[in-house]
Amino acid sequence: MEIDRTDKRIISLLMENPDISQSEIASHLKMSQPAIYTRIRRLKNRGIINSLVGINLKKTELHIAKIEITVKDPQKITNFFSRCPMCLNGLITSGKHNVCLFLISEKLRAIECCVDHNIRKNPDVSDVEFNVVINPMKDWIASLKIYPEKLEKSPCGKICPKQPCYQIESCLGCPATIFYRGKFP
């Protein structure tokens, strides 16, 4: 997967300003617009560059938590959270902890409830470290799972009103469901 100096400059310009036109890139690099089009298309076709539409988490009042987990079957827990609208991303890692999850909510207590009921109570989990992200160093663009049509049951199969945290109003409910008490997303 060879990327030459010109490709790197194109990628850099696109990362600085995703809305930059091919003509503007051509002008910066002293090349023709069709040559830029060909290079961008090739980079996209090879999967080297991609577009992402998302929300800048640095500009919101959402809480972000980094959860480090030691679990017997990392794939099982990442599969479970892949359906969760509160999960920004999950990573299988090396070291003491073998899974890292980034969870998000309007209410920090809602993240704690999610961790308590879906991770800490999991018999396959031997260690959990819960850290709150205070402030991202750079803009953090995240493609959140938004459900325009709300569900009666959460993607993980739970029914919010039956969950203890929801009953005592510590949890806002799943953002994918009709039971969600939050405003965002």
TADABEL-V28423 format. One record per residue. N is the residue number from 0. OMEGA is omega in degrees with one decimal (NA if undefined). D_CENTER is the distance of its C-alpha to the mean C-alpha in Angstrom with 2 decimals. Layout:
{{N:OMEGA:D_CENTER} {N:OMEGA:D_CENTER}}
This chain:
{{0:-177.3:26.24} {1:174.8:28.33} {2:-178.7:27.02} {3:-176.3:29.92} {4:-179.8:30.27} {5:176.9:30.19} {6:179.7:26.92} {7:179.2:25.42} {8:177.3:26.86} {9:179.7:25.49} {10:179.9:21.93} {11:178.9:22.43} {12:179.1:23.75} {13:179.1:20.95} {14:177.1:18.32} {15:-177.4:20.52} {16:-178.5:20.98} {17:-179.1:19.16} {18:-179.7:21.93} {19:-179.1:24.77} {20:177.1:27.33} {21:177.8:28.71} {22:178.2:32.05} {23:177.1:30.77} {24:179.5:29.32} {25:179.5:32.69} {26:178.3:34.53} {27:-173.6:32.64} {28:-179.2:33.29} {29:178.6:36.74} {30:176.9:36.03} {31:177.7:36.46} {32:178.2:33.76} {33:178.0:34.36} {34:177.6:33.80} {35:178.3:30.42} {36:-178.5:29.52} {37:-180.0:30.56} {38:179.6:28.55} {39:179.0:25.29} {40:179.3:25.90} {41:178.7:26.61} {42:177.5:23.45} {43:-179.0:21.37} {44:178.9:23.52} {45:178.8:23.04} {46:-178.1:19.23} {47:175.2:19.36} {48:-178.6:17.84} {49:177.5:15.50} {50:179.2:14.49} {51:173.0:11.21} {52:-177.7:11.61} {53:-178.3:9.31} {54:178.2:9.98} {55:-175.9:11.04} {56:179.5:9.96} {57:-177.0:13.14} {58:-179.6:15.22} {59:175.6:14.28} {60:179.4:15.73} {61:176.2:12.71} {62:177.9:12.77} {63:176.2:10.17} {64:174.4:11.41} {65:-177.3:11.31} {66:177.3:13.11} {67:-172.0:15.31} {68:167.2:17.24} {69:-173.2:20.37} {70:-179.6:20.80} {71:-177.0:23.41} {72:-177.3:21.24} {73:-178.0:17.73} {74:-178.4:17.13} {75:-178.2:18.13} {76:177.4:15.68} {77:175.4:12.62} {78:179.0:14.10} {79:-176.8:14.52} {80:178.1:10.99} {81:179.6:9.73} {82:-172.7:11.48} {83:178.3:10.34} {84:177.4:9.09} {85:-175.8:8.50} {86:176.5:6.07} {87:-179.8:2.39} {88:176.4:4.17} {89:-178.3:7.93} {90:169.0:10.69} {91:-171.3:14.37} {92:174.1:16.33} {93:179.8:20.01} {94:-177.6:22.02} {95:177.8:22.74} {96:-177.8:19.38} {97:174.0:18.12} {98:174.1:14.60} {99:178.5:11.90} {100:170.8:9.14} {101:-179.2:6.94} {102:-174.2:7.93} {103:175.8:8.59} {104:173.7:11.89} {105:-173.8:14.88} {106:-179.3:16.95} {107:179.7:16.58} {108:178.1:19.06} {109:176.7:16.90} {110:178.4:14.37} {111:178.4:17.59} {112:178.9:18.97} {113:179.6:16.09} {114:-179.1:16.50} {115:-173.3:20.27} {116:-176.2:20.66} {117:-178.7:18.21} {118:-176.0:18.26} {119:-179.7:21.36} {120:179.5:23.59} {121:-177.2:22.62} {122:178.9:25.79} {123:-178.5:24.08} {124:-179.8:22.19} {125:-179.5:24.49} {126:178.8:22.55} {127:173.6:19.64} {128:-175.5:18.75} {129:178.7:16.90} {130:177.5:16.11} {131:174.8:15.16} {132:-178.3:13.57} {133:-178.5:16.51} {134:175.6:15.66} {135:-178.6:13.51} {136:-179.7:16.19} {137:171.7:14.94} {138:-179.7:13.17} {139:-179.2:9.37} {140:-177.8:8.38} {141:175.7:5.11} {142:-177.3:5.94} {143:174.6:6.23} {144:-179.9:8.54} {145:-178.1:11.84} {146:179.0:15.04} {147:176.1:18.11} {148:-175.9:20.36} {149:-177.6:19.97} {150:175.4:20.74} {151:179.9:23.34} {152:-179.3:21.57} {153:179.3:17.93} {154:178.4:16.09} {155:176.4:16.87} {156:-178.0:20.47} {157:176.5:21.17} {158:-171.5:23.20} {159:-176.2:22.23} {160:178.9:25.87} {161:-177.3:26.83} {162:-177.1:24.42} {163:-178.9:26.22} {164:179.3:23.59} {165:-178.2:23.50} {166:-179.8:27.30} {167:175.8:27.71} {168:171.9:25.11} {169:-177.7:22.92} {170:178.0:20.00} {171:-174.0:19.11} {172:-178.8:18.59} {173:179.9:15.86} {174:-179.9:14.47} {175:-171.1:15.35} {176:176.3:18.94} {177:-177.8:22.13} {178:-176.7:22.31} {179:-178.3:19.43} {180:179.9:21.18} {181:-179.3:18.59} {182:-170.4:18.47} {183:-5.2:14.88} {184:NA:13.21}}
